[in-house]
């Protein structure tokens, strides 16, 4: 609510569950500096921001900073609490996490973005906010102002999927695959929604376009493979290529990645070996490519050896 023109930190009561903490409230946090970070486990922008948030939590905890990660899901499978627990462990998050499956905390803050940072002072007043990646020095200085401390900034270097994007060579945007937000679909036949259909590669795949091969069902937020051997192809220009995927209700699904028709070799991503082999074992963002040499236009193809694979969105870095 707003008091004398000042915006107080809203309620956290909409959280459906808490990890690493008992339920927290604005009243119980008075006297602390608070950083609220909205995230969802498949968001590449959050993954690249998270090393900073984690470092700030550790560096300023003894000065009175409480970091709260509000996990608000984007895709349906991100509601699964086991997936949130797994992501919390993988990212070594030891600060409180509010599981926001019903968007109660999101709506209380009137938030619209992943990731988002809200900076709250010791009196419970929101003093600053930031959406998206970047602005790390300014954000840390704001934390210091909240806490009344002044010292050198922490040193942070993201590794693996958390590494900063190669912005100078990033020319391909995030691309959703479901028809709800999908675009730049290039298979020759027009997409058939919510029904099984056979697709083929076009003779030429334009830059920033994608296509399906084999029998797939295109739903509102995802594409689902109906027959083993199907694949997804994407023509991109970036150092890194990722795909948000889930095996659905099935056992782990093996897949194989190629770049311009060849095994990726040294340009394989974190979740793929040099021969292009990987396993779709649970819902998350999979890094398929990290270019080893010069970045240029490449065609990525990911083929699934069993049916049931679900693809949600490509992201790049």
C-alpha positions in Angstrom: 0.0 0.0 0.0 1.1 3.6 -0.3 1.6 5.7 2.8 2.4 9.4 2.5 3.6 8.8 -1.1 5.9 5.9 0.1 5.3 2.4 -1.2 5.5 -0.2 1.5 6.5 -3.8 0.8 3.3 -5.7 0.1 2.3 -9.0 1.7 4.1 -12.3 1.0 1.0 -14.2 2.2 0.2 -15.4 -1.3 3.1 -17.8 -1.3 1.9 -21.4 -1.5 5.0 -22.8 0.2 8.4 -21.7 1.5 11.8 -23.2 1.0 14.9 -22.6 3.2 12.7 -20.6 5.6 9.5 -20.4 7.6 7.0 -18.0 6.1 8.1 -14.4 6.1 6.1 -11.2 6.4 6.9 -7.5 5.9 6.2 -6.9 9.6 8.7 -9.6 10.6 11.3 -8.2 8.3 11.3 -4.6 9.7 14.8 -3.6 10.7 16.3 -5.6 7.8 17.2 -4.6 4.3 15.3 -6.8 1.9 15.9 -7.7 -1.7 13.0 -9.5 -3.4 13.9 -11.4 -6.6 11.2 -12.7 -8.9 12.4 -15.7 -10.9 11.3 -18.8 -12.7 13.6 -21.8 -13.1 13.8 -21.9 -16.9 14.5 -18.1 -17.4 17.9 -17.5 -19.0 17.8 -13.9 -18.0 17.4 -15.0 -14.3 20.0 -17.7 -14.6 22.6 -15.1 -15.8 21.5 -12.7 -13.0 21.5 -15.2 -10.2 25.3 -15.3 -9.5 25.0 -11.7 -8.5 21.9 -12.2 -6.3 23.6 -15.2 -4.6 26.8 -13.2 -4.1 24.9 -10.3 -2.6 23.0 -12.5 -0.2 26.3 -14.0 1.1 28.2 -10.8 1.2 25.7 -8.7 3.0 23.8 -11.2 5.2 25.8 -10.2 8.3 25.0 -6.5 7.6 21.2 -7.2 7.8 20.3 -8.1 4.2 17.5 -10.7 3.6 17.2 -11.9 0.0 13.8 -13.5 -0.9 13.5 -15.4 -4.1 9.8 -15.4 -5.3 9.5 -18.3 -7.7 6.5 -17.5 -10.0 6.2 -20.1 -12.8 6.0 -19.2 -16.5 5.3 -22.7 -17.9 2.9 -25.3 -16.5 5.6 -27.8 -15.4 7.3 -25.1 -13.3 4.5 -25.4 -10.8 6.0 -28.8 -9.7 7.5 -28.2 -6.3 10.2 -30.9 -6.9 11.4 -28.9 -9.9 11.7 -25.8 -7.8 13.5 -27.7 -5.1 15.9 -29.1 -7.6 16.6 -25.7 -9.2 17.2 -24.2 -5.7 19.8 -26.9 -5.0 21.5 -26.8 -8.4 21.9 -23.0 -8.1 23.1 -23.3 -4.5 20.4 -20.9 -3.3 20.4 -20.9 0.5 18.2 -17.8 1.0 14.4 -18.0 1.5 12.3 -18.9 -1.5 8.6 -18.1 -1.6 6.9 -20.6 -4.0 4.4 -18.4 -5.8 2.4 -21.0 -7.8 -0.9 -18.9 -7.5 0.8 -15.6 -8.5 -0.3 -14.2 -5.2 3.1 -12.5 -4.4 3.5 -11.5 -8.1 0.1 -9.7 -8.0 0.7 -8.1 -4.7 3.9 -6.4 -6.1 2.1 -5.8 -9.4 5.1 -7.4 -11.0 5.3 -8.1 -14.8 8.8 -9.4 -15.4 11.3 -12.2 -14.9 13.7 -11.4 -13.3 12.7 -8.5 -11.2 14.4 -7.0 -8.2 12.7 -4.9 -5.5 14.9 -3.1 -2.9 13.3 -2.6 0.5 14.7 -0.5 3.3 14.7 -1.2 7.1 11.4 0.6 7.5 9.7 -1.6 4.9 9.7 1.0 2.1 10.5 0.0 -1.5 13.3 2.3 -2.5 14.2 1.0 -5.9 13.3 -1.7 -8.5 15.0 -3.2 -11.6 13.7 -5.5 -14.3 15.9 -7.8 -16.4 19.6 -8.3 -16.4 22.4 -5.8 -16.0 22.8 -2.7 -13.8 24.7 -4.8 -11.3 26.9 -2.1 -9.9 24.0 0.3 -9.3 22.0 -2.5 -7.7 24.7 -3.4 -5.3 25.3 0.3 -4.4 21.5 0.5 -3.6 21.9 -2.5 -1.3 24.7 -0.8 0.5 22.5 2.4 0.9 19.7 0.3 2.4 22.1 -1.2 4.9 24.2 1.9 5.6 27.5 0.3 4.5 30.1 1.3 2.0 32.8 -0.9 0.7 34.2 -2.5 -2.5 31.7 -4.4 -4.7 31.8 -8.1 -4.7 33.5 -9.9 -7.6 31.1 -12.1 -9.6 31.8 -14.3 -12.6 28.9 -16.5 -13.9 29.9 -20.0 -15.2 28.2 -22.5 -17.4 24.5 -21.5 -18.0 25.1 -18.5 -15.7 27.8 -16.9 -17.9 27.0 -13.5 -19.2 25.7 -13.4 -22.8 27.9 -12.5 -25.7 25.9 -9.4 -26.4 28.0 -8.3 -29.3 27.1 -11.3 -31.4 23.6 -12.0 -30.1 21.3 -11.6 -33.1 18.5 -14.1 -32.4 15.6 -13.4 -30.0 13.9 -15.6 -27.6 11.4 -17.7 -29.5 8.3 -19.6 -28.1 7.1 -22.8 -29.8 3.5 -23.1 -28.7 0.9 -21.3 -30.8 0.0 -19.0 -27.9 3.1 -16.9 -28.4 5.0 -18.7 -31.2 6.3 -17.0 -34.3 8.7 -17.5 -37.3 7.6 -21.2 -37.9 9.0 -22.3 -41.2 7.9 -25.9 -41.9 6.2 -26.0 -45.4 2.8 -27.1 -44.2 0.8 -24.7 -42.2 0.8 -25.5 -38.5 -2.1 -27.6 -37.2 -3.1 -26.7 -33.7 -3.9 -29.2 -31.0 -3.7 -32.2 -33.3 -1.1 -34.6 -34.5 0.5 -33.7 -37.8 3.6 -34.6 -39.9 6.1 -31.8 -40.6 9.1 -31.4 -42.8 12.1 -29.1 -43.1 11.9 -26.3 -45.6 14.4 -26.3 -48.5 16.0 -23.3 -46.8 15.6 -22.3 -43.2 15.9 -18.5 -42.8 17.8 -16.9 -40.0 15.8 -16.8 -36.7 13.2 -19.3 -38.0 12.5 -22.8 -36.8 10.9 -26.0 -38.1 9.6 -29.3 -37.0 10.4 -32.7 -38.6 8.3 -35.8 -37.9 4.9 -36.1 -36.2 4.2 -33.4 -33.6 1.3 -31.8 -31.8 1.5 -28.0 -31.5 -0.3 -26.9 -28.3 -0.8 -23.4 -26.9 2.5 -23.4 -24.8 4.5 -26.3 -26.2 5.1 -28.7 -29.0 5.0 -32.5 -28.2 6.6 -35.2 -30.2 4.2 -38.0 -31.1 6.6 -40.5 -32.8 10.2 -41.3 -32.1 12.8 -39.8 -34.4 11.3 -36.3 -34.7 13.4 -33.2 -34.5 13.3 -29.4 -34.1 15.6 -27.2 -36.3 16.6 -23.6 -35.7 18.7 -21.2 -37.7 20.4 -18.8 -35.2 23.2 -16.3 -34.7 24.5 -16.4 -31.1 27.2 -18.0 -29.0 24.8 -20.0 -26.9 21.6 -21.8 -27.8 19.2 -23.2 -25.2 15.9 -25.0 -25.3 13.3 -25.2 -22.5 12.1 -28.8 -22.5 10.4 -31.4 -20.4 9.9 -35.2 -20.8 6.3 -34.8 -19.5 5.1 -38.0 -17.8 7.6 -40.2 -19.5 11.0 -41.6 -18.5 14.1 -39.7 -19.5 14.3 -39.3 -23.3 17.7 -39.4 -25.1 18.4 -36.8 -27.7 21.1 -35.8 -30.2 22.2 -32.4 -31.3 23.9 -31.4 -34.5 25.2 -28.1 -35.8 25.1 -27.6 -39.5 24.6 -31.4 -39.8 27.7 -32.3 -37.8 28.4 -33.3 -34.2 29.0 -30.1 -32.1 32.5 -31.1 -30.9 34.0 -28.4 -28.8 30.9 -26.2 -29.4 28.6 -28.5 -27.3 26.6 -27.0 -24.5 26.5 -27.8 -20.8 23.9 -30.5 -21.3 25.3 -32.2 -24.4 28.6 -34.1 -25.0 31.0 -33.6 -27.9 29.1 -36.2 -30.0 25.9 -34.3 -29.5 24.3 -36.7 -27.0 22.1 -35.6 -24.2 19.2 -36.8 -22.0 16.0 -35.0 -21.4 15.5 -36.1 -17.8 13.3 -33.4 -16.3 11.8 -30.0 -17.1 14.4 -27.2 -17.3 16.4 -25.1 -19.7 19.0 -27.1 -21.6 22.1 -25.5 -23.0 22.6 -27.2 -26.4 25.3 -25.1 -28.0 28.1 -22.9 -26.8 30.2 -21.8 -29.8 33.9 -22.6 -29.3 35.2 -20.4 -32.1 33.8 -17.5 -34.1 30.1 -16.9 -33.7 28.1 -16.9 -37.0 24.9 -18.3 -38.5 24.4 -21.9 -37.6 21.6 -24.4 -38.0 20.9 -26.4 -34.8 18.9 -29.6 -35.0 17.8 -31.6 -31.9 16.5 -35.1 -32.6 14.6 -37.2 -30.0 15.1 -40.9 -30.0 11.7 -41.6 -28.2 8.3 -39.9 -28.3 6.9 -37.6 -25.6 9.5 -34.8 -25.7 8.0 -31.3 -25.0 9.6 -28.2 -26.3 8.6 -24.8 -25.0 11.0 -22.0 -26.0 14.4 -21.3 -27.4 16.7 -18.7 -25.8 20.1 -17.5 -26.8 23.1 -15.8 -25.3 
